[in-house]
Amino acid sequence: TPSTKYTIKHDESPGRAISKHDLGKFLVDSLDQAEHYQK
């Protein structure tokens, strides 16, 4: 499993657990990693 900097906070509401900025970066990183896996 790939290491990740993102942690899930169970004690917070889902809306506050991750900001839109972090979510966007997470999606970009995921897409970037997906491209590397295909090579």
C-alpha positions, 0 to 999 in steps of 0.5 A: 500500500502506498504511504499517504500524508492524509489522515482520517479524523473520525471525531470530526464531521466529514465536511471538516475532516478534509478541506477542498484544497487538500481534497483537490491535491489528493485527487491530483496526486492520485492521478499522478500516481496512476500514470506512474503505475501504468508505465 
